[in-house]
Amino acid sequence: MGDAIQSTPAMPEELGDISYEELRARLPQEVGDEIVRLLANSAEALEDFATIQTEQDIANFNKKYGVNLVLPAEG
């Protein structure tokens, strides 16, 4: 047997301590700085953001947090 390195995928619980700089680097530029700051400072907002799948999810996120998130259309 060799020295197999087992990589553990990042679990969502670990995202609570992610910094603004880490988020800014990972998210597309279409996600505005205001929203990146919100995600960095609110575990709830980050969780809500991570589960967005539809245009309605985006609308709900914007209403809940008073922001204007626009994600690029996948195509």
PDB file of N, H, CA, C and O in Angstrom:
ATOM      1  N   MET A   1       0.836  -1.186   0.000  1.00  0.00           N
ATOM      2  CA  MET A   1       0.000   0.000   0.000  1.00  0.00           C
ATOM      3  C   MET A   1       0.877   1.245   0.000  1.00  0.00           C
ATOM      4  O   MET A   1       1.917   1.278   0.658  1.00  0.00           O
ATOM      5  N   GLY A   2       0.462   2.253  -0.729  1.00  0.00           N
ATOM      6  H   GLY A   2      -0.383   2.226  -1.263  1.00  0.00           H
ATOM      7  CA  GLY A   2       1.237   3.479  -0.814  1.00  0.00           C
ATOM      8  C   GLY A   2       0.770   4.502   0.199  1.00  0.00           C
ATOM      9  O   GLY A   2      -0.050   4.216   1.072  1.00  0.00           O
ATOM     10  N   ASP A   3       1.302   5.687   0.064  1.00  0.00           N
ATOM     11  H   ASP A   3       1.968   5.920  -0.645  1.00  0.00           H
ATOM     12  CA  ASP A   3       0.913   6.790   0.932  1.00  0.00           C
ATOM     13  C   ASP A   3      -0.226   7.572   0.268  1.00  0.00           C
ATOM     14  O   ASP A   3      -0.066   8.739  -0.089  1.00  0.00           O
ATOM     15  N   ALA A   4      -1.350   6.925   0.114  1.00  0.00           N
ATOM     16  H   ALA A   4      -1.480   5.977   0.404  1.00  0.00           H
ATOM     17  CA  ALA A   4      -2.486   7.564  -0.549  1.00  0.00           C
ATOM     18  C   ALA A   4      -2.971   8.758   0.270  1.00  0.00           C
ATOM     19  O   ALA A   4      -3.195   8.659   1.476  1.00  0.00           O
ATOM     20  N   ILE A   5      -3.121   9.858  -0.401  1.00  0.00           N
ATOM     21  H   ILE A   5      -2.939   9.939  -1.381  1.00  0.00           H
ATOM     22  CA  ILE A   5      -3.614  11.064   0.269  1.00  0.00           C
ATOM     23  C   ILE A   5      -5.120  11.121   0.071  1.00  0.00           C
ATOM     24  O   ILE A   5      -5.622  11.130  -1.053  1.00  0.00           O
ATOM     25  N   GLN A   6      -5.809  11.158   1.172  1.00  0.00           N
ATOM     26  H   GLN A   6      -5.401  11.151   2.085  1.00  0.00           H
ATOM     27  CA  GLN A   6      -7.261  11.249   1.091  1.00  0.00           C
ATOM     28  C   GLN A   6      -7.668  12.701   1.218  1.00  0.00           C
ATOM     29  O   GLN A   6      -7.367  13.367   2.208  1.00  0.00           O
ATOM     30  N   SER A   7      -8.364  13.182   0.190  1.00  0.00           N
ATOM     31  H   SER A   7      -8.608  12.641  -0.615  1.00  0.00           H
ATOM     32  CA  SER A   7      -8.833  14.559   0.256  1.00  0.00           C
ATOM     33  C   SER A   7     -10.280  14.559   0.732  1.00  0.00           C
ATOM     34  O   SER A   7     -11.099  13.758   0.282  1.00  0.00           O
ATOM     35  N   THR A   8     -10.567  15.449   1.625  1.00  0.00           N
ATOM     36  H   THR A   8      -9.901  16.100   1.990  1.00  0.00           H
ATOM     37  CA  THR A   8     -11.912  15.565   2.166  1.00  0.00           C
ATOM     38  C   THR A   8     -12.562  16.783   1.546  1.00  0.00           C
ATOM     39  O   THR A   8     -12.042  17.891   1.674  1.00  0.00           O
ATOM     40  N   PRO A   9     -13.692  16.599   0.874  1.00  0.00           N
ATOM     41  CA  PRO A   9     -14.345  17.773   0.293  1.00  0.00           C
ATOM     42  C   PRO A   9     -14.791  18.731   1.394  1.00  0.00           C
ATOM     43  O   PRO A   9     -15.149  18.310   2.494  1.00  0.00           O
ATOM     44  N   ALA A  10     -14.763  20.002   1.085  1.00  0.00           N
ATOM     45  H   ALA A  10     -14.472  20.344   0.191  1.00  0.00           H
ATOM     46  CA  ALA A  10     -15.163  21.018   2.066  1.00  0.00           C
ATOM     47  C   ALA A  10     -16.648  20.871   2.374  1.00  0.00           C
ATOM     48  O   ALA A  10     -17.485  20.792   1.475  1.00  0.00           O
ATOM     49  N   MET A  11     -16.945  20.839   3.642  1.00  0.00           N
ATOM     50  H   MET A  11     -16.265  20.903   4.372  1.00  0.00           H
ATOM     51  CA  MET A  11     -18.335  20.742   4.061  1.00  0.00           C
ATOM     52  C   MET A  11     -18.903  22.138   4.240  1.00  0.00           C
ATOM     53  O   MET A  11     -18.178  23.055   4.626  1.00  0.00           O
ATOM     54  N   PRO A  12     -20.199  22.316   3.963  1.00  0.00           N
ATOM     55  CA  PRO A  12     -20.781  23.652   4.086  1.00  0.00           C
ATOM     56  C   PRO A  12     -20.585  24.291   5.457  1.00  0.00           C
ATOM     57  O   PRO A  12     -20.485  25.514   5.556  1.00  0.00           O
ATOM     58  N   GLU A  13     -20.529  23.483   6.513  1.00  0.00           N
ATOM     59  H   GLU A  13     -20.610  22.490   6.432  1.00  0.00           H
ATOM     60  CA  GLU A  13     -20.353  24.050   7.849  1.00  0.00           C
ATOM     61  C   GLU A  13     -19.055  24.849   7.955  1.00  0.00           C
ATOM     62  O   GLU A  13     -18.966  25.786   8.749  1.00  0.00           O
ATOM     63  N   GLU A  14     -18.061  24.485   7.168  1.00  0.00           N
ATOM     64  H   GLU A  14     -18.133  23.724   6.524  1.00  0.00           H
ATOM     65  CA  GLU A  14     -16.771  25.156   7.234  1.00  0.00           C
ATOM     66  C   GLU A  14     -16.810  26.546   6.596  1.00  0.00           C
ATOM     67  O   GLU A  14     -15.892  27.343   6.790  1.00  0.00           O
ATOM     68  N   LEU A  15     -17.851  26.834   5.850  1.00  0.00           N
ATOM     69  H   LEU A  15     -18.596  26.187   5.693  1.00  0.00           H
ATOM     70  CA  LEU A  15     -17.928  28.108   5.145  1.00  0.00           C
ATOM     71  C   LEU A  15     -18.232  29.278   6.068  1.00  0.00           C
ATOM     72  O   LEU A  15     -18.086  30.433   5.667  1.00  0.00           O
ATOM     73  N   GLY A  16     -18.648  29.000   7.287  1.00  0.00           N
ATOM     74  H   GLY A  16     -18.766  28.062   7.613  1.00  0.00           H
ATOM     75  CA  GLY A  16     -18.994  30.069   8.203  1.00  0.00           C
ATOM     76  C   GLY A  16     -17.849  31.016   8.512  1.00  0.00           C
ATOM     77  O   GLY A  16     -18.088  32.172   8.863  1.00  0.00           O
ATOM     78  N   ASP A  17     -16.613  30.555   8.389  1.00  0.00           N
ATOM     79  H   ASP A  17     -16.419  29.617   8.103  1.00  0.00           H
ATOM     80  CA  ASP A  17     -15.464  31.380   8.734  1.00  0.00           C
ATOM     81  C   ASP A  17     -14.705  31.867   7.510  1.00  0.00           C
ATOM     82  O   ASP A  17     -13.547  32.267   7.623  1.00  0.00           O
ATOM     83  N   ILE A  18     -15.332  31.841   6.356  1.00  0.00           N
ATOM     84  H   ILE A  18     -16.273  31.516   6.264  1.00  0.00           H
ATOM     85  CA  ILE A  18     -14.643  32.258   5.133  1.00  0.00           C
ATOM     86  C   ILE A  18     -14.568  33.782   5.103  1.00  0.00           C
ATOM     87  O   ILE A  18     -15.519  34.468   5.477  1.00  0.00           O
ATOM     88  N   SER A  19     -13.451  34.289   4.664  1.00  0.00           N
ATOM     89  H   SER A  19     -12.679  33.732   4.360  1.00  0.00           H
ATOM     90  CA  SER A  19     -13.254  35.739   4.666  1.00  0.00           C
ATOM     91  C   SER A  19     -13.783  36.372   3.381  1.00  0.00           C
ATOM     92  O   SER A  19     -14.039  35.693   2.387  1.00  0.00           O
ATOM     93  N   TYR A  20     -13.938  37.689   3.437  1.00  0.00           N
ATOM     94  H   TYR A  20     -13.731  38.240   4.245  1.00  0.00           H
ATOM     95  CA  TYR A  20     -14.357  38.438   2.260  1.00  0.00           C
ATOM     96  C   TYR A  20     -13.397  38.168   1.097  1.00  0.00           C
ATOM     97  O   TYR A  20     -13.833  37.936  -0.031  1.00  0.00           O
ATOM     98  N   GLU A  21     -12.095  38.199   1.373  1.00  0.00           N
ATOM     99  H   GLU A  21     -11.741  38.387   2.289  1.00  0.00           H
ATOM    100  CA  GLU A  21     -11.100  38.009   0.319  1.00  0.00           C
ATOM    101  C   GLU A  21     -11.228  36.625  -0.320  1.00  0.00           C
ATOM    102  O   GLU A  21     -11.108  36.484  -1.537  1.00  0.00           O
ATOM    103  N   GLU A  22     -11.472  35.603   0.509  1.00  0.00           N
ATOM    104  H   GLU A  22     -11.569  35.718   1.498  1.00  0.00           H
ATOM    105  CA  GLU A  22     -11.633  34.257  -0.033  1.00  0.00           C
ATOM    106  C   GLU A  22     -12.883  34.160  -0.907  1.00  0.00           C
ATOM    107  O   GLU A  22     -12.856  33.558  -1.981  1.00  0.00           O
ATOM    108  N   LEU A  23     -13.970  34.756  -0.436  1.00  0.00           N
ATOM    109  H   LEU A  23     -13.991  35.245   0.436  1.00  0.00           H
ATOM    110  CA  LEU A  23     -15.203  34.740  -1.223  1.00  0.00           C
ATOM    111  C   LEU A  23     -15.034  35.516  -2.520  1.00  0.00           C
ATOM    112  O   LEU A  23     -15.451  35.049  -3.580  1.00  0.00           O
ATOM    113  N   ARG A  24     -14.428  36.697  -2.447  1.00  0.00           N
ATOM    114  H   ARG A  24     -14.090  37.077  -1.586  1.00  0.00           H
ATOM    115  CA  ARG A  24     -14.242  37.541  -3.638  1.00  0.00           C
ATOM    116  C   ARG A  24     -13.448  36.783  -4.697  1.00  0.00           C
ATOM    117  O   ARG A  24     -13.732  36.889  -5.890  1.00  0.00           O
ATOM    118  N   ALA A  25     -12.456  36.019  -4.254  1.00  0.00           N
ATOM    119  H   ALA A  25     -12.226  35.932  -3.284  1.00  0.00           H
ATOM    120  CA  ALA A  25     -11.623  35.260  -5.183  1.00  0.00           C
ATOM    121  C   ALA A  25     -12.397  34.097  -5.819  1.00  0.00           C
ATOM    122  O   ALA A  25     -12.117  33.711  -6.954  1.00  0.00           O
ATOM    123  N   ARG A  26     -13.352  33.550  -5.101  1.00  0.00           N
ATOM    124  H   ARG A  26     -13.580  33.863  -4.179  1.00  0.00           H
ATOM    125  CA  ARG A  26     -14.069  32.365  -5.587  1.00  0.00           C
ATOM    126  C   ARG A  26     -15.302  32.696  -6.416  1.00  0.00           C
ATOM    127  O   ARG A  26     -15.681  31.928  -7.300  1.00  0.00           O
ATOM    128  N   LEU A  27     -15.923  33.823  -6.138  1.00  0.00           N
ATOM    129  H   LEU A  27     -15.615  34.447  -5.419  1.00  0.00           H
ATOM    130  CA  LEU A  27     -17.180  34.150  -6.805  1.00  0.00           C
ATOM    131  C   LEU A  27     -16.930  34.926  -8.092  1.00  0.00           C
ATOM    132  O   LEU A  27     -15.947  35.659  -8.203  1.00  0.00           O
ATOM    133  N   PRO A  28     -17.828  34.760  -9.067  1.00  0.00           N
ATOM    134  CA  PRO A  28     -17.668  35.510 -10.320  1.00  0.00           C
ATOM    135  C   PRO A  28     -17.802  37.010 -10.085  1.00  0.00           C
ATOM    136  O   PRO A  28     -18.437  37.439  -9.122  1.00  0.00           O
ATOM    137  N   GLN A  29     -17.205  37.799 -10.963  1.00  0.00           N
ATOM    138  H   GLN A  29     -16.689  37.450 -11.745  1.00  0.00           H
ATOM    139  CA  GLN A  29     -17.240  39.251 -10.822  1.00  0.00           C
ATOM    140  C   GLN A  29     -18.670  39.800 -10.887  1.00  0.00           C
ATOM    141  O   GLN A  29     -18.929  40.904 -10.406  1.00  0.00           O
ATOM    142  N   GLU A  30     -19.597  39.040 -11.477  1.00  0.00           N
ATOM    143  H   GLU A  30     -19.386  38.144 -11.868  1.00  0.00           H
ATOM    144  CA  GLU A  30     -20.995  39.487 -11.544  1.00  0.00           C
ATOM    145  C   GLU A  30     -21.613  39.629 -10.154  1.00  0.00           C
ATOM    146  O   GLU A  30     -22.572  40.378  -9.968  1.00  0.00           O
ATOM    147  N   VAL A  31     -21.063  38.913  -9.191  1.00  0.00           N
ATOM    148  H   VAL A  31     -20.284  38.304  -9.342  1.00  0.00           H
ATOM    149  CA  VAL A  31     -21.536  39.034  -7.810  1.00  0.00           C
ATOM    150  C   VAL A  31     -20.858  40.268  -7.218  1.00  0.00           C
ATOM    151  O   VAL A  31     -19.640  40.292  -7.042  1.00  0.00           O
ATOM    152  N   GLY A  32     -21.651  41.286  -6.916  1.00  0.00           N
ATOM    153  H   GLY A  32     -22.641  41.267  -7.060  1.00  0.00           H
ATOM    154  CA  GLY A  32     -21.113  42.555  -6.460  1.00  0.00           C
ATOM    155  C   GLY A  32     -20.444  42.480  -5.095  1.00  0.00           C
ATOM    156  O   GLY A  32     -20.707  41.577  -4.301  1.00  0.00           O
ATOM    157  N   ASP A  33     -19.573  43.454  -4.843  1.00  0.00           N
ATOM    158  H   ASP A  33     -19.360  44.188  -5.487  1.00  0.00           H
ATOM    159  CA  ASP A  33     -18.843  43.503  -3.573  1.00  0.00           C
ATOM    160  C   ASP A  33     -19.780  43.576  -2.370  1.00  0.00           C
ATOM    161  O   ASP A  33     -19.505  42.982  -1.327  1.00  0.00           O
ATOM    162  N   GLU A  34     -20.891  44.309  -2.517  1.00  0.00           N
ATOM    163  H   GLU A  34     -21.115  44.791  -3.364  1.00  0.00           H
ATOM    164  CA  GLU A  34     -21.865  44.413  -1.420  1.00  0.00           C
ATOM    165  C   GLU A  34     -22.376  43.029  -1.025  1.00  0.00           C
ATOM    166  O   GLU A  34     -22.509  42.725   0.160  1.00  0.00           O
ATOM    167  N   ILE A  35     -22.659  42.200  -2.015  1.00  0.00           N
ATOM    168  H   ILE A  35     -22.550  42.447  -2.978  1.00  0.00           H
ATOM    169  CA  ILE A  35     -23.182  40.865  -1.744  1.00  0.00           C
ATOM    170  C   ILE A  35     -22.087  39.975  -1.173  1.00  0.00           C
ATOM    171  O   ILE A  35     -22.353  39.167  -0.283  1.00  0.00           O
ATOM    172  N   VAL A  36     -20.863  40.110  -1.669  1.00  0.00           N
ATOM    173  H   VAL A  36     -20.647  40.767  -2.391  1.00  0.00           H
ATOM    174  CA  VAL A  36     -19.755  39.325  -1.116  1.00  0.00           C
ATOM    175  C   VAL A  36     -19.552  39.676   0.357  1.00  0.00           C
ATOM    176  O   VAL A  36     -19.310  38.789   1.176  1.00  0.00           O
ATOM    177  N   ARG A  37     -19.650  40.961   0.700  1.00  0.00           N
ATOM    178  H   ARG A  37     -19.847  41.682   0.035  1.00  0.00           H
ATOM    179  CA  ARG A  37     -19.539  41.372   2.111  1.00  0.00           C
ATOM    180  C   ARG A  37     -20.656  40.757   2.940  1.00  0.00           C
ATOM    181  O   ARG A  37     -20.418  40.278   4.048  1.00  0.00           O
ATOM    182  N   LEU A  38     -21.874  40.768   2.409  1.00  0.00           N
ATOM    183  H   LEU A  38     -22.068  41.157   1.508  1.00  0.00           H
ATOM    184  CA  LEU A  38     -23.013  40.165   3.105  1.00  0.00           C
ATOM    185  C   LEU A  38     -22.743  38.687   3.380  1.00  0.00           C
ATOM    186  O   LEU A  38     -22.966  38.207   4.492  1.00  0.00           O
ATOM    187  N   LEU A  39     -22.269  37.977   2.376  1.00  0.00           N
ATOM    188  H   LEU A  39     -22.088  38.366   1.473  1.00  0.00           H
ATOM    189  CA  LEU A  39     -22.007  36.544   2.529  1.00  0.00           C
ATOM    190  C   LEU A  39     -20.893  36.279   3.530  1.00  0.00           C
ATOM    191  O   LEU A  39     -20.942  35.306   4.282  1.00  0.00           O
ATOM    192  N   ALA A  40     -19.890  37.148   3.536  1.00  0.00           N
ATOM    193  H   ALA A  40     -19.851  37.939   2.925  1.00  0.00           H
ATOM    194  CA  ALA A  40     -18.764  36.971   4.456  1.00  0.00           C
ATOM    195  C   ALA A  40     -19.181  37.215   5.900  1.00  0.00           C
ATOM    196  O   ALA A  40     -18.587  36.660   6.824  1.00  0.00           O
ATOM    197  N   ASN A  41     -20.204  38.048   6.096  1.00  0.00           N
ATOM    198  H   ASN A  41     -20.687  38.499   5.345  1.00  0.00           H
ATOM    199  CA  ASN A  41     -20.611  38.435   7.452  1.00  0.00           C
ATOM    200  C   ASN A  41     -21.849  37.710   7.961  1.00  0.00           C
ATOM    201  O   ASN A  41     -22.208  37.864   9.128  1.00  0.00           O
ATOM    202  N   SER A  42     -22.510  36.921   7.115  1.00  0.00           N
ATOM    203  H   SER A  42     -22.217  36.796   6.167  1.00  0.00           H
ATOM    204  CA  SER A  42     -23.734  36.258   7.526  1.00  0.00           C
ATOM    205  C   SER A  42     -23.744  34.809   7.064  1.00  0.00           C
ATOM    206  O   SER A  42     -23.860  34.529   5.870  1.00  0.00           O
ATOM    207  N   ALA A  43     -23.622  33.890   8.014  1.00  0.00           N
ATOM    208  H   ALA A  43     -23.528  34.117   8.984  1.00  0.00           H
ATOM    209  CA  ALA A  43     -23.675  32.471   7.673  1.00  0.00           C
ATOM    210  C   ALA A  43     -25.018  32.108   7.054  1.00  0.00           C
ATOM    211  O   ALA A  43     -25.087  31.258   6.166  1.00  0.00           O
ATOM    212  N   GLU A  44     -26.093  32.758   7.524  1.00  0.00           N
ATOM    213  H   GLU A  44     -26.036  33.449   8.245  1.00  0.00           H
ATOM    214  CA  GLU A  44     -27.424  32.483   6.972  1.00  0.00           C
ATOM    215  C   GLU A  44     -27.503  32.916   5.520  1.00  0.00           C
ATOM    216  O   GLU A  44     -28.028  32.185   4.680  1.00  0.00           O
ATOM    217  N   ALA A  45     -26.982  34.110   5.213  1.00  0.00           N
ATOM    218  H   ALA A  45     -26.556  34.704   5.895  1.00  0.00           H
ATOM    219  CA  ALA A  45     -27.001  34.595   3.834  1.00  0.00           C
ATOM    220  C   ALA A  45     -26.157  33.684   2.947  1.00  0.00           C
ATOM    221  O   ALA A  45     -26.538  33.385   1.815  1.00  0.00           O
ATOM    222  N   LEU A  46     -25.014  33.247   3.461  1.00  0.00           N
ATOM    223  H   LEU A  46     -24.704  33.491   4.380  1.00  0.00           H
ATOM    224  CA  LEU A  46     -24.148  32.363   2.689  1.00  0.00           C
ATOM    225  C   LEU A  46     -24.852  31.047   2.387  1.00  0.00           C
ATOM    226  O   LEU A  46     -24.764  30.529   1.274  1.00  0.00           O
ATOM    227  N   GLU A  47     -25.542  30.515   3.371  1.00  0.00           N
ATOM    228  H   GLU A  47     -25.614  30.936   4.275  1.00  0.00           H
ATOM    229  CA  GLU A  47     -26.283  29.266   3.156  1.00  0.00           C
ATOM    230  C   GLU A  47     -27.393  29.468   2.138  1.00  0.00           C
ATOM    231  O   GLU A  47     -27.581  28.637   1.250  1.00  0.00           O
ATOM    232  N   ASP A  48     -28.135  30.577   2.264  1.00  0.00           N
ATOM    233  H   ASP A  48     -27.982  31.252   2.986  1.00  0.00           H
ATOM    234  CA  ASP A  48     -29.196  30.877   1.297  1.00  0.00           C
ATOM    235  C   ASP A  48     -28.613  31.019  -0.107  1.00  0.00           C
ATOM    236  O   ASP A  48     -29.178  30.510  -1.076  1.00  0.00           O
ATOM    237  N   PHE A  49     -27.481  31.714  -0.211  1.00  0.00           N
ATOM    238  H   PHE A  49     -27.022  32.128   0.575  1.00  0.00           H
ATOM    239  CA  PHE A  49     -26.828  31.919  -1.499  1.00  0.00           C
ATOM    240  C   PHE A  49     -26.418  30.581  -2.113  1.00  0.00           C
ATOM    241  O   PHE A  49     -26.571  30.368  -3.315  1.00  0.00           O
ATOM    242  N   ALA A  50     -25.900  29.691  -1.282  1.00  0.00           N
ATOM    243  H   ALA A  50     -25.776  29.864  -0.305  1.00  0.00           H
ATOM    244  CA  ALA A  50     -25.408  28.399  -1.765  1.00  0.00           C
ATOM    245  C   ALA A  50     -26.522  27.517  -2.305  1.00  0.00           C
ATOM    246  O   ALA A  50     -26.265  26.607  -3.093  1.00  0.00           O
ATOM    247  N   THR A  51     -27.753  27.776  -1.891  1.00  0.00           N
ATOM    248  H   THR A  51     -27.961  28.515  -1.251  1.00  0.00           H
ATOM    249  CA  THR A  51     -28.863  26.925  -2.331  1.00  0.00           C
ATOM    250  C   THR A  51     -29.680  27.537  -3.462  1.00  0.00           C
ATOM    251  O   THR A  51     -30.696  26.968  -3.861  1.00  0.00           O
ATOM    252  N   ILE A  52     -29.258  28.687  -3.986  1.00  0.00           N
ATOM    253  H   ILE A  52     -28.433  29.149  -3.662  1.00  0.00           H
ATOM    254  CA  ILE A  52     -29.973  29.317  -5.101  1.00  0.00           C
ATOM    255  C   ILE A  52     -29.897  28.418  -6.334  1.00  0.00           C
ATOM    256  O   ILE A  52     -28.820  27.979  -6.737  1.00  0.00           O
ATOM    257  N   GLN A  53     -31.070  28.154  -6.924  1.00  0.00           N
ATOM    258  H   GLN A  53     -31.945  28.510  -6.596  1.00  0.00           H
ATOM    259  CA  GLN A  53     -31.109  27.332  -8.135  1.00  0.00           C
ATOM    260  C   GLN A  53     -31.964  27.950  -9.234  1.00  0.00           C
ATOM    261  O   GLN A  53     -31.770  27.650 -10.412  1.00  0.00           O
ATOM    262  N   THR A  54     -32.905  28.809  -8.859  1.00  0.00           N
ATOM    263  H   THR A  54     -33.062  29.053  -7.902  1.00  0.00           H
ATOM    264  CA  THR A  54     -33.837  29.353  -9.852  1.00  0.00           C
ATOM    265  C   THR A  54     -33.886  30.874  -9.776  1.00  0.00           C
ATOM    266  O   THR A  54     -33.371  31.478  -8.835  1.00  0.00           O
ATOM    267  N   GLU A  55     -34.511  31.483 -10.780  1.00  0.00           N
ATOM    268  H   GLU A  55     -34.930  30.993 -11.544  1.00  0.00           H
ATOM    269  CA  GLU A  55     -34.716  32.933 -10.759  1.00  0.00           C
ATOM    270  C   GLU A  55     -35.538  33.341  -9.533  1.00  0.00           C
ATOM    271  O   GLU A  55     -35.315  34.408  -8.960  1.00  0.00           O
ATOM    272  N   GLN A  56     -36.486  32.493  -9.136  1.00  0.00           N
ATOM    273  H   GLN A  56     -36.668  31.627  -9.602  1.00  0.00           H
ATOM    274  CA  GLN A  56     -37.296  32.796  -7.956  1.00  0.00           C
ATOM    275  C   GLN A  56     -36.450  32.779  -6.696  1.00  0.00           C
ATOM    276  O   GLN A  56     -36.667  33.594  -5.800  1.00  0.00           O
ATOM    277  N   ASP A  57     -35.489  31.865  -6.608  1.00  0.00           N
ATOM    278  H   ASP A  57     -35.313  31.202  -7.336  1.00  0.00           H
ATOM    279  CA  ASP A  57     -34.570  31.838  -5.468  1.00  0.00           C
ATOM    280  C   ASP A  57     -33.784  33.143  -5.390  1.00  0.00           C
ATOM    281  O   ASP A  57     -33.576  33.684  -4.305  1.00  0.00           O
ATOM    282  N   ILE A  58     -33.347  33.648  -6.552  1.00  0.00           N
ATOM    283  H   ILE A  58     -33.517  33.208  -7.433  1.00  0.00           H
ATOM    284  CA  ILE A  58     -32.613  34.919  -6.590  1.00  0.00           C
ATOM    285  C   ILE A  58     -33.516  36.050  -6.108  1.00  0.00           C
ATOM    286  O   ILE A  58     -33.090  36.884  -5.309  1.00  0.00           O
ATOM    287  N   ALA A  59     -34.759  36.087  -6.586  1.00  0.00           N
ATOM    288  H   ALA A  59     -35.106  35.409  -7.235  1.00  0.00           H
ATOM    289  CA  ALA A  59     -35.698  37.126  -6.171  1.00  0.00           C
ATOM    290  C   ALA A  59     -35.943  37.071  -4.671  1.00  0.00           C
ATOM    291  O   ALA A  59     -35.996  38.110  -4.012  1.00  0.00           O
ATOM    292  N   ASN A  60     -36.092  35.875  -4.129  1.00  0.00           N
ATOM    293  H   ASN A  60     -36.049  35.031  -4.663  1.00  0.00           H
ATOM    294  CA  ASN A  60     -36.306  35.717  -2.689  1.00  0.00           C
ATOM    295  C   ASN A  60     -35.088  36.192  -1.900  1.00  0.00           C
ATOM    296  O   ASN A  60     -35.235  36.845  -0.867  1.00  0.00           O
ATOM    297  N   PHE A  61     -33.890  35.871  -2.379  1.00  0.00           N
ATOM    298  H   PHE A  61     -33.770  35.341  -3.218  1.00  0.00           H
ATOM    299  CA  PHE A  61     -32.650  36.290  -1.734  1.00  0.00           C
ATOM    300  C   PHE A  61     -32.562  37.817  -1.723  1.00  0.00           C
ATOM    301  O   PHE A  61     -32.253  38.422  -0.696  1.00  0.00           O
ATOM    302  N   ASN A  62     -32.835  38.425  -2.865  1.00  0.00           N
ATOM    303  H   ASN A  62     -33.086  37.933  -3.699  1.00  0.00           H
ATOM    304  CA  ASN A  62     -32.772  39.886  -2.973  1.00  0.00           C
ATOM    305  C   ASN A  62     -33.754  40.558  -2.020  1.00  0.00           C
ATOM    306  O   ASN A  62     -33.415  41.544  -1.365  1.00  0.00           O
ATOM    307  N   LYS A  63     -34.960  40.027  -1.946  1.00  0.00           N
ATOM    308  H   LYS A  63     -35.235  39.227  -2.478  1.00  0.00           H
ATOM    309  CA  LYS A  63     -35.970  40.619  -1.060  1.00  0.00           C
ATOM    310  C   LYS A  63     -35.585  40.447   0.403  1.00  0.00           C
ATOM    311  O   LYS A  63     -35.706  41.386   1.191  1.00  0.00           O
ATOM    312  N   LYS A  64     -35.126  39.261   0.772  1.00  0.00           N
ATOM    313  H   LYS A  64     -35.028  38.499   0.132  1.00  0.00           H
ATOM    314  CA  LYS A  64     -34.785  38.965   2.160  1.00  0.00           C
ATOM    315  C   LYS A  64     -33.647  39.836   2.663  1.00  0.00           C
ATOM    316  O   LYS A  64     -33.675  40.308   3.800  1.00  0.00           O
ATOM    317  N   TYR A  65     -32.628  40.054   1.803  1.00  0.00           N
ATOM    318  H   TYR A  65     -32.605  39.671   0.880  1.00  0.00           H
ATOM    319  CA  TYR A  65     -31.425  40.763   2.241  1.00  0.00           C
ATOM    320  C   TYR A  65     -31.328  42.188   1.708  1.00  0.00           C
ATOM    321  O   TYR A  65     -30.358  42.887   2.001  1.00  0.00           O
ATOM    322  N   GLY A  66     -32.315  42.631   0.932  1.00  0.00           N
ATOM    323  H   GLY A  66     -33.103  42.064   0.694  1.00  0.00           H
ATOM    324  CA  GLY A  66     -32.308  44.001   0.437  1.00  0.00           C
ATOM    325  C   GLY A  66     -31.161  44.287  -0.511  1.00  0.00           C
ATOM    326  O   GLY A  66     -30.582  45.373  -0.485  1.00  0.00           O
ATOM    327  N   VAL A  67     -30.830  43.309  -1.354  1.00  0.00           N
ATOM    328  H   VAL A  67     -31.301  42.427  -1.375  1.00  0.00           H
ATOM    329  CA  VAL A  67     -29.736  43.476  -2.305  1.00  0.00           C
ATOM    330  C   VAL A  67     -30.253  43.254  -3.721  1.00  0.00           C
ATOM    331  O   VAL A  67     -31.431  42.956  -3.919  1.00  0.00           O
ATOM    332  N   ASN A  68     -29.379  43.399  -4.694  1.00  0.00           N
ATOM    333  H   ASN A  68     -28.422  43.641  -4.534  1.00  0.00           H
ATOM    334  CA  ASN A  68     -29.751  43.177  -6.080  1.00  0.00           C
ATOM    335  C   ASN A  68     -28.776  42.201  -6.732  1.00  0.00           C
ATOM    336  O   ASN A  68     -27.948  42.578  -7.561  1.00  0.00           O
ATOM    337  N   LEU A  69     -28.898  40.953  -6.340  1.00  0.00           N
ATOM    338  H   LEU A  69     -29.571  40.647  -5.667  1.00  0.00           H
ATOM    339  CA  LEU A  69     -28.056  39.900  -6.894  1.00  0.00           C
ATOM    340  C   LEU A  69     -28.523  39.573  -8.301  1.00  0.00           C
ATOM    341  O   LEU A  69     -29.709  39.342  -8.537  1.00  0.00           O
ATOM    342  N   VAL A  70     -27.584  39.555  -9.226  1.00  0.00           N
ATOM    343  H   VAL A  70     -26.621  39.743  -9.034  1.00  0.00           H
ATOM    344  CA  VAL A  70     -27.872  39.124 -10.604  1.00  0.00           C
ATOM    345  C   VAL A  70     -26.794  38.107 -10.977  1.00  0.00           C
ATOM    346  O   VAL A  70     -25.604  38.421 -10.977  1.00  0.00           O
ATOM    347  N   LEU A  71     -27.218  36.909 -11.289  1.00  0.00           N
ATOM    348  H   LEU A  71     -28.184  36.654 -11.289  1.00  0.00           H
ATOM    349  CA  LEU A  71     -26.256  35.878 -11.684  1.00  0.00           C
ATOM    350  C   LEU A  71     -26.276  35.739 -13.194  1.00  0.00           C
ATOM    351  O   LEU A  71     -27.327  35.887 -13.817  1.00  0.00           O
ATOM    352  N   PRO A  72     -25.129  35.456 -13.788  1.00  0.00           N
ATOM    353  CA  PRO A  72     -25.085  35.278 -15.239  1.00  0.00           C
ATOM    354  C   PRO A  72     -25.925  34.087 -15.654  1.00  0.00           C
ATOM    355  O   PRO A  72     -25.957  33.069 -14.962  1.00  0.00           O
ATOM    356  N   ALA A  73     -26.600  34.212 -16.774  1.00  0.00           N
ATOM    357  H   ALA A  73     -26.574  35.039 -17.336  1.00  0.00           H
ATOM    358  CA  ALA A  73     -27.427  33.121 -17.266  1.00  0.00           C
ATOM    359  C   ALA A  73     -26.531  31.983 -17.740  1.00  0.00           C
ATOM    360  O   ALA A  73     -25.524  32.196 -18.415  1.00  0.00           O
ATOM    361  N   GLU A  74     -26.927  30.772 -17.368  1.00  0.00           N
ATOM    362  H   GLU A  74     -27.745  30.599 -16.820  1.00  0.00           H
ATOM    363  CA  GLU A  74     -26.164  29.619 -17.841  1.00  0.00           C
ATOM    364  C   GLU A  74     -26.690  29.247 -19.218  1.00  0.00           C
ATOM    365  O   GLU A  74     -27.898  29.283 -19.454  1.00  0.00           O
ATOM    366  N   GLY A  75     -25.810  28.899 -20.107  1.00  0.00           N
ATOM    367  H   GLY A  75     -24.829  28.869 -19.915  1.00  0.00           H
ATOM    368  CA  GLY A  75     -26.360  28.645 -21.391  1.00  0.00           C
ATOM    369  C   GLY A  75     -25.544  27.793 -22.225  1.00  0.00           C
ATOM    370  O   GLY A  75     -25.917  27.502 -23.361  1.00  0.00           O
TER     371      GLY A  75
END
